[in-house]
Amino acid sequence: MAAVNCPTPALWITLAAIPTNALLAYLLITGQFGLPQLGLFGAGLATGLVNSATFLAGIWFVTQYRPFRDYQVLRSLWQFD
C-alpha cells in the first residue's frame, strides 16, 4: 500500500488492531466475561488471532478497492511458476 503512495488503509487497519489485541489479550489472560483464564497462552492466542484478522483485512482491502484492485494481487496465486 505504501508503494502506491496510499498508506492510509494500512494505518486504519493497524489502529484498529492495536486496541483489539490489547482488549482480547487482557480478556484471555485474566478470564473476564466468561472466557477461560489462559494466562500466557491467551496472550499468544489473542495476538495470533488479531494478526490473522489484520492480514485478512489487508488482503480484502487490496482486492476490493482502487488503486490496489488494478494490480490483481491474488490473480496468479494458484498457478505454479
N, C-alpha and C positions, 0 to 999 in steps of 0.2 A: 504494500500500500504506500509505503514511503517512496518507493522507486518511481511512482507516477505522481508524486507530489500531492498526495491526498492521505495524510496520516490520521485524519480526524476519526474515521471509523475504528481504527485500532485503539485510539485514545479512549473513546467511549466504551469500547468492549473491556479494556483494561480497568477503567474507572468503575465499571460495574462489577468486575471480577474481584477486586480487592476487598470491598466490604462484604461481599458474598462469601468469600473464602474465610474472612475473619469470623463472621457470624456462624457459619456452618462448622468451622473448626471448634469454636467455643461450645457450640451445642453438642457436638460429638465427643469432645474431650470430657465435658462435665456431665453429660447425660441429662440435659434440661428438656422440658416439654415432652417427656415420654420417650425420648430417644435413648438408646443404650449408652452407658458410660464406657467409652472405648479408650480413653487415655491417648497415648502417643499414636496408636493405630488410627484413632479417629482423626487426628490432625493430618496424618498421611492420606487417609481416605478422603477427607474434605478437600485437600489440595489436589489430589488426583481427579476428583470429580469436577472441580472448578476449572482445572487446566484443560480437561477434555471438553467441557462446555465452551471455554474460551476458543479452543481450536475449531470446534464445530460452528461457533458464531462467526469466526473469521472466514471459514470456508463458505458458509451460507452467504455472507455479505459479498464475497468476491465473485460468487457465481450468480448473484441476483442483480447487482447494481452497476451502473456505468460509473467510471470508465473501465472498471475491472472486468465486467462481463465480456467485453470485446476481446480480452486476452484468452478466453476459453481455457482456464487454468486446469480443469479436470478432463479436458477433451480426450487426451490420449492416456488416461490412467490405466486402462485395461489392455493397452497394446504393448507388446514386447518390442524392445529395441534390438 
